[in-house]
Amino acid sequence: MNIVLVGMQWGDEGKGKVIDILSQKVDYIVRYQGGNNAGHTVVVGRKEYIFHLIPSGILHPGKICCIGNGVVIDPEVLLEELNNLSRNEIDFVKRFKISSLAHLIMPYHKNLDQLRETKRKNKIGTTGRGIGPCYADKINRCGIRMIDLLNPEVFRAKLNDNLKEKNEIFKKVYGHPGFSFLKIYRQYLEYGNLFARYICNTALLLNQATERKEDILLEGAQGTFLDIDFGTYPFVTSSSATSGGACIGSGIAPVKIDRVVGVCKAYTTRVGEGPFPTEFASGFGKFMRDKGNEFGATTGRPRRCGWFDAVIAQESVMLNGISQLAIMKMDVLDGLKTVKICTAYKYKGKLFKEFSHDLEVLSKALPVYKELPGWPNQDEKPHSLKELHPNARAYLNQLQALLKAKITMVSVGSARADTIMI
């Protein structure tokens, strides 16, 4: 069975924990898009692991983990993650694969990302890690791929071409001195030597696994409303973060996808700029941010927090073909007198029950809420639905009814054990 796991909100939904749990039951785990602007956190015992590129399923012995062709790779970050696995005595050498078609983030991508943001009047809130410029070069057909590092002459020609253009832009537009060909060439050839044993045709590998009836979990980064097409553009990422991106970024055909699992928090968060209709007022927002430890795993940036937005969640279910839901951080709502679910937006006297593509509507609309009674803090972590407070169960039932998808997992804490499987 091939399962796609996708974030339903603006990323940071807790996908890392769900991936970690589902990885126990599959043979292959594939990261299919994004770059090291993602952060998947997994807590094992007292040890916390944060992965930016490598699928978090690597923590499970015997599982084969792939970075797909849809991912853009910063080799420095990847090398640090591999070294960290070695320091923790996790054997990965025969279990880790990189697509030969994955594009590389180059030093000039990172500088360009940061310099562009400083010149913009309307800030996007980029992480400055070179993700967007790398994807732009991919689309402009001048990107450098993993396979190119294994052929010094091809790499030399591509890098030479790129630096001629990039250095002109840096000098004339940004007053930046540009980059040395030789320094980058030597550095990246060394990365090629280090990664050569992992680079392969992952699309062939995964399709052969499918033919053998082995199970594959495809994990996305970010979330549906950061998707380059369907997100709150332009405040989005540069890749296809929906389930459709799983096929593009892995080489597995759509007809071979069996199930899509959507992950969302019991409330809503987003990082950076962009519309957020259900965002809390600043005081309560800070309280909930501290309560939920809502700080980015990649950047440490504080996340904006708000009530559960069923409008975007319903859109997400439709766009991704979600049949199963994992509700994360349910415990963060413990102790609140009331909880709210946004069921529509209101703007200029008009009621919007469906997600609007108009940035003005999304930025200025008032949320229409359904209010439900809250529930007290629970002394012990519940291990089944029956152990949840009746009001918490009623809240989950309301979400399930609104989204028309079955809740199969509820997280009530950060550890693996703090998960109710339904």
C-alpha positions as CSV (number, residue, x, y, z in Angstrom):
1,M,0.0,0.0,0.0
2,N,1.2,3.5,-0.9
3,I,0.2,6.2,1.6
4,V,0.6,9.9,1.3
5,L,0.8,12.0,4.5
6,V,0.1,15.6,4.0
7,G,-0.2,18.7,6.2
8,M,-3.7,20.3,6.1
9,Q,-2.9,23.8,7.4
10,W,0.2,26.1,7.0
11,G,2.7,23.5,8.0
12,D,4.0,22.6,11.5
13,E,1.0,20.3,12.1
14,G,3.0,17.6,13.8
15,K,3.7,15.5,10.7
16,G,7.0,14.2,12.1
17,K,5.3,12.3,14.9
18,V,2.7,10.8,12.6
19,I,5.4,9.8,10.2
20,D,7.4,8.2,13.0
21,I,4.4,6.1,14.1
22,L,3.3,5.1,10.5
23,S,6.9,4.3,9.6
24,Q,6.8,1.2,11.9
25,K,4.3,-0.4,9.5
26,V,5.8,0.4,6.1
27,D,9.0,-0.7,4.2
28,Y,9.9,2.7,2.5
29,I,9.6,6.3,3.6
30,V,10.0,9.0,1.0
31,R,10.3,12.8,1.4
32,Y,8.8,14.2,-1.9
33,Q,9.1,18.0,-1.8
34,G,10.5,21.1,-0.1
35,G,13.9,21.6,1.4
36,N,15.5,22.3,4.7
37,N,12.9,25.0,5.4
38,A,10.9,22.0,6.9
39,G,11.5,20.6,10.4
40,H,10.0,17.3,11.5
41,T,10.5,16.7,15.2
42,V,10.4,13.2,16.8
43,V,10.7,12.4,20.5
44,V,12.1,9.0,21.3
45,G,12.3,8.5,25.1
46,R,14.1,11.5,26.3
47,K,15.9,12.2,23.0
48,E,14.5,14.7,20.5
49,Y,15.5,14.4,16.9
50,I,14.8,17.2,14.4
51,F,15.0,16.3,10.7
52,H,15.1,18.9,7.9
53,L,15.7,16.6,4.9
54,I,16.1,13.0,5.9
55,P,12.7,11.2,6.5
56,S,12.3,10.7,10.2
57,G,11.5,7.0,9.6
58,I,15.3,6.6,9.5
59,L,15.1,6.0,13.2
60,H,13.4,2.6,12.6
61,P,15.9,-0.2,11.8
62,G,15.3,-1.9,8.5
63,K,13.3,0.9,6.9
64,I,14.6,2.3,3.6
65,C,14.4,6.1,3.5
66,C,14.5,8.2,0.3
67,I,14.9,11.8,-0.6
68,G,12.8,12.1,-3.8
69,N,13.4,14.1,-6.9
70,G,11.0,16.8,-5.8
71,V,13.2,17.9,-2.9
72,V,15.9,20.6,-3.1
73,I,19.0,19.7,-1.1
74,D,21.4,21.9,0.8
75,P,24.4,19.4,0.9
76,E,25.8,21.1,4.0
77,V,22.6,20.5,5.9
78,L,22.3,16.9,4.6
79,L,25.8,16.1,5.6
80,E,25.2,17.5,9.2
81,E,22.1,15.3,9.5
82,L,23.9,12.2,8.4
83,N,26.8,13.0,10.8
84,N,24.2,13.4,13.6
85,L,22.8,10.0,12.9
86,S,26.3,8.5,13.1
87,R,26.9,10.3,16.4
88,N,23.8,8.7,17.7
89,E,24.9,5.3,16.4
90,I,22.0,4.9,14.0
91,D,23.0,2.6,11.1
92,F,21.7,4.2,7.9
93,V,24.3,3.6,5.2
94,K,22.4,0.8,3.4
95,R,19.0,2.2,4.1
96,F,19.4,5.8,2.8
97,K,18.8,6.8,-0.8
98,I,18.9,10.1,-2.7
99,S,17.3,10.7,-6.1
100,S,19.9,11.4,-8.8
101,L,17.3,14.0,-10.1
102,A,17.1,16.1,-6.9
103,H,18.3,19.6,-7.3
104,L,21.0,21.2,-5.3
105,I,20.8,24.5,-3.3
106,M,24.0,26.4,-4.2
107,P,25.6,29.2,-2.1
108,Y,24.3,31.8,-4.5
109,H,20.7,30.6,-4.0
110,K,20.9,31.4,-0.3
111,N,22.3,34.9,-0.8
112,L,19.8,35.7,-3.5
113,D,16.9,34.6,-1.3
114,Q,18.0,36.9,1.6
115,L,18.9,39.9,-0.7
116,R,15.6,39.7,-2.5
117,E,13.6,39.8,0.8
118,T,15.5,42.9,1.9
119,K,14.4,44.8,-1.2
120,R,10.8,43.7,-1.1
121,K,8.2,46.2,0.3
122,N,5.7,43.4,0.9
123,K,7.7,40.7,2.7
124,I,6.9,37.1,2.1
125,G,8.6,35.8,5.2
126,T,11.0,33.5,3.5
127,T,13.4,31.4,5.7
128,G,16.3,32.7,3.5
129,R,17.6,29.1,2.9
130,G,17.7,29.4,-0.9
131,I,14.6,27.2,-1.5
132,G,12.7,29.5,-3.8
133,P,15.7,30.5,-6.0
134,C,16.7,26.8,-6.3
135,Y,13.2,25.9,-7.5
136,A,13.3,28.9,-9.8
137,D,16.5,27.6,-11.4
138,K,14.9,24.2,-11.8
139,I,12.0,25.8,-13.7
140,N,14.4,28.0,-15.7
141,R,16.3,24.8,-16.7
142,C,19.6,25.9,-15.3
143,G,19.5,23.9,-12.0
144,I,22.3,21.6,-10.9
145,R,21.2,18.1,-9.8
146,M,22.7,15.4,-7.6
147,I,23.7,13.4,-10.7
148,D,25.7,16.3,-12.0
149,L,28.1,16.1,-9.0
150,L,29.2,12.6,-10.2
151,N,30.3,14.0,-13.6
152,P,32.9,16.8,-13.0
153,E,32.8,18.0,-16.6
154,V,29.0,18.4,-16.7
155,F,29.1,20.1,-13.3
156,R,31.9,22.4,-14.4
157,A,30.0,23.6,-17.5
158,K,26.7,24.1,-15.6
159,L,28.3,26.0,-12.7
160,N,30.4,28.2,-15.1
161,D,27.2,29.2,-17.0
162,N,25.3,29.9,-13.8
163,L,28.0,32.0,-12.2
164,K,28.4,34.2,-15.3
165,E,24.7,35.2,-15.0
166,K,24.4,35.2,-11.2
167,N,27.5,37.2,-10.6
168,E,26.3,39.9,-13.0
169,I,23.0,40.1,-11.1
170,F,24.7,40.2,-7.7
171,K,27.1,43.0,-8.7
172,K,24.7,45.2,-10.7
173,V,21.4,44.7,-8.8
174,Y,22.5,44.1,-5.2
175,G,26.1,45.5,-5.0
176,H,27.3,42.0,-3.9
177,P,30.8,40.9,-5.0
178,G,29.6,37.5,-6.4
179,F,31.0,34.0,-6.0
180,S,34.2,32.2,-6.8
181,F,33.9,29.4,-9.3
182,L,36.8,27.3,-7.9
183,K,35.7,27.4,-4.3
184,I,32.1,26.2,-5.1
185,Y,33.4,23.7,-7.7
186,R,35.8,22.0,-5.3
187,Q,33.4,22.1,-2.3
188,Y,30.5,20.5,-4.3
189,L,32.6,17.9,-5.9
190,E,33.6,16.8,-2.4
191,Y,29.9,16.6,-1.5
192,G,29.5,14.4,-4.6
193,N,32.2,12.0,-3.4
194,L,30.5,11.8,0.1
195,F,27.0,11.2,-1.3
196,A,27.9,9.0,-4.2
197,R,27.0,5.8,-2.4
198,Y,23.4,7.0,-1.7
199,I,22.6,8.5,-5.2
200,C,20.4,6.3,-7.4
201,N,17.2,6.2,-9.5
202,T,14.7,6.3,-6.6
203,A,11.7,6.3,-9.0
204,L,12.8,2.9,-10.3
205,L,13.5,1.7,-6.8
206,L,10.0,2.7,-5.5
207,N,8.1,1.3,-8.5
208,Q,9.9,-2.0,-8.1
209,A,9.0,-2.0,-4.4
210,T,5.3,-1.3,-5.4
211,E,5.4,-4.3,-7.8
212,R,6.7,-6.5,-4.9
213,K,3.6,-5.3,-2.9
214,E,5.8,-3.5,-0.3
215,D,4.4,-0.5,1.6
216,I,5.5,3.0,1.0
217,L,4.9,6.2,3.0
218,L,5.3,9.4,1.1
219,E,5.8,12.4,3.4
220,G,5.3,16.0,2.5
221,A,6.8,19.1,4.0
222,Q,5.0,22.3,4.9
223,G,1.2,22.2,4.4
224,T,-1.6,22.6,1.9
225,F,-2.0,26.3,2.3
226,L,1.7,26.8,1.6
227,D,1.3,25.0,-1.7
228,I,2.6,27.0,-4.7
229,D,-0.7,26.6,-6.6
230,F,-3.4,26.3,-3.9
231,G,-1.9,28.1,-0.9
232,T,-2.4,31.7,0.2
233,Y,-0.2,33.0,-2.6
234,P,2.3,34.8,-2.6
235,F,2.8,33.8,1.1
236,V,3.6,30.2,0.2
237,T,6.5,27.9,-0.4
238,S,7.9,27.1,-3.8
239,S,6.8,23.5,-4.3
240,S,3.7,21.3,-4.5
241,A,2.9,20.6,-0.9
242,T,-0.4,18.8,-1.6
243,S,-0.8,15.1,-2.2
244,G,-0.5,15.6,-5.9
245,G,3.1,16.7,-5.3
246,A,3.8,13.1,-4.0
247,C,3.6,11.7,-7.5
248,I,5.6,14.6,-9.1
249,G,8.3,14.4,-6.4
250,S,8.7,10.6,-6.2
251,G,7.9,9.1,-9.7
252,I,5.1,7.0,-8.4
253,A,2.0,7.3,-10.7
254,P,-1.3,8.7,-9.3
255,V,-3.0,5.3,-9.9
256,K,-0.6,3.7,-7.5
257,I,-1.6,6.0,-4.5
258,D,-3.9,4.0,-2.2
259,R,-4.6,6.4,0.7
260,V,-4.1,10.0,1.8
261,V,-3.8,10.8,5.5
262,G,-4.3,14.5,6.5
263,V,-2.5,15.9,9.6
264,C,-3.8,19.0,11.4
265,K,-3.6,20.6,14.8
266,A,-6.6,20.8,17.0
267,Y,-6.2,24.5,16.5
268,T,-4.3,26.4,13.7
269,T,-0.9,28.0,13.4
270,R,1.2,29.6,10.8
271,V,4.7,31.1,10.6
272,G,5.7,34.2,8.8
273,E,3.6,36.7,6.8
274,G,0.2,36.1,5.1
275,P,-3.5,36.1,5.9
276,F,-4.8,34.1,9.0
277,P,-8.5,34.7,9.6
278,T,-8.8,32.9,12.9
279,E,-5.6,34.3,14.5
280,F,-5.9,35.0,18.3
281,A,-5.5,38.5,19.8
282,S,-1.9,39.1,20.8
283,G,-2.4,38.4,24.6
284,F,-4.2,35.0,24.2
285,G,-2.0,34.2,21.2
286,K,1.1,34.5,23.4
287,F,-0.5,32.3,26.1
288,M,-1.4,29.6,23.6
289,R,2.0,29.8,21.8
290,D,3.8,29.3,25.2
291,K,1.3,26.6,26.2
292,G,1.8,24.7,22.9
293,N,5.5,25.5,22.6
294,E,4.8,26.9,19.1
295,F,8.2,27.9,17.9
296,G,9.6,26.7,14.5
297,A,11.7,23.5,14.5
298,T,13.7,24.9,11.7
299,T,14.0,28.6,12.4
300,G,12.9,29.0,16.1
301,R,10.5,31.7,14.9
302,P,7.3,32.1,17.0
303,R,4.2,30.7,15.3
304,R,1.0,32.7,15.1
305,C,-1.8,30.8,16.7
306,G,-5.6,30.8,16.2
307,W,-8.8,28.7,16.4
308,F,-9.4,25.7,14.2
309,D,-10.4,26.9,10.7
310,A,-12.8,24.3,9.2
311,V,-13.0,26.4,6.0
312,I,-9.4,25.8,5.1
313,A,-9.5,22.2,6.5
314,Q,-12.5,21.3,4.3
315,E,-10.7,22.8,1.2
316,S,-7.7,20.7,2.2
317,V,-9.7,17.5,2.4
318,M,-11.0,18.2,-1.1
319,L,-7.7,19.1,-2.7
320,N,-5.7,16.2,-1.2
321,G,-8.4,13.5,-1.3
322,I,-8.0,12.9,2.4
323,S,-9.9,10.0,3.9
324,Q,-8.2,9.8,7.3
325,L,-7.3,12.5,9.8
326,A,-4.6,12.7,12.5
327,I,-5.5,15.5,15.0
328,M,-2.4,16.8,16.8
329,K,-1.8,18.7,20.0
330,M,-5.3,18.0,21.4
331,D,-3.8,18.4,24.9
332,V,-3.0,22.1,24.2
333,L,-6.7,22.9,24.4
334,D,-7.0,21.3,27.8
335,G,-8.1,23.8,30.5
336,L,-9.9,26.3,28.2
337,K,-13.4,27.3,29.2
338,T,-14.6,27.4,25.6
339,V,-13.2,26.3,22.3
340,K,-14.1,27.6,18.9
341,I,-14.3,26.3,15.3
342,C,-14.5,28.7,12.4
343,T,-17.2,27.5,10.0
344,A,-17.3,30.5,7.6
345,Y,-15.9,34.0,6.9
346,K,-17.8,37.2,6.7
347,Y,-16.7,40.2,4.6
348,K,-18.6,43.3,3.4
349,G,-21.9,41.6,4.4
350,K,-21.2,38.5,2.4
351,L,-20.9,35.0,4.0
352,F,-18.1,32.8,2.6
353,K,-18.5,29.2,3.4
354,E,-15.9,28.1,0.9
355,F,-12.2,29.1,0.9
356,S,-11.7,32.4,-1.1
357,H,-8.8,33.0,-3.5
358,D,-9.1,36.7,-3.0
359,L,-6.3,37.9,-0.8
360,E,-8.3,40.9,0.4
361,V,-11.1,38.7,1.6
362,L,-8.7,36.3,3.4
363,S,-6.8,39.2,5.0
364,K,-9.8,41.2,6.2
365,A,-12.7,38.8,6.7
366,L,-14.1,38.1,10.1
367,P,-14.4,34.4,11.2
368,V,-17.8,33.0,12.0
369,Y,-17.5,30.6,14.9
370,K,-19.2,27.7,16.4
371,E,-18.5,27.7,20.1
372,L,-18.3,24.6,22.2
373,P,-17.7,24.0,25.9
374,G,-14.1,23.3,26.9
375,W,-12.7,20.7,29.2
376,P,-10.4,20.6,32.3
377,N,-6.8,19.6,32.3
378,Q,-6.4,15.8,32.7
379,D,-4.1,14.5,35.4
380,E,-3.0,11.5,33.3
381,K,-2.6,11.2,29.6
382,P,-5.6,9.5,28.0
383,H,-4.8,6.3,26.0
384,S,-8.2,5.8,24.4
385,L,-11.2,7.9,23.3
386,K,-13.1,6.7,26.3
387,E,-10.5,8.3,28.6
388,L,-10.9,11.7,26.9
389,H,-13.2,14.2,28.6
390,P,-16.7,14.0,27.0
391,N,-16.4,17.7,25.8
392,A,-13.1,16.8,24.1
393,R,-14.8,13.9,22.4
394,A,-17.7,16.2,21.3
395,Y,-15.1,18.6,19.8
396,L,-13.5,15.8,17.8
397,N,-16.9,14.6,16.6
398,Q,-17.7,18.1,15.4
399,L,-14.4,18.2,13.5
400,Q,-15.1,14.8,11.9
401,A,-18.6,15.8,10.9
402,L,-17.4,19.1,9.3
403,L,-14.5,17.6,7.4
404,K,-16.3,14.4,6.4
405,A,-13.2,12.3,7.0
406,K,-12.5,9.7,9.7
407,I,-10.3,10.6,12.6
408,T,-7.9,7.7,13.1
409,M,-5.3,9.3,15.4
410,V,-5.3,11.8,18.2
411,S,-2.1,13.2,19.7
412,V,-2.2,14.2,23.4
413,G,1.5,14.8,24.0
414,S,4.9,14.9,22.2
415,A,6.0,11.3,23.0
416,R,5.2,8.3,20.8
417,A,3.1,6.8,23.7
418,D,1.0,10.0,23.9
419,T,-1.1,8.9,20.9
420,I,-4.7,7.6,20.7
421,M,-5.0,5.2,17.8
422,I,-8.6,4.7,16.6
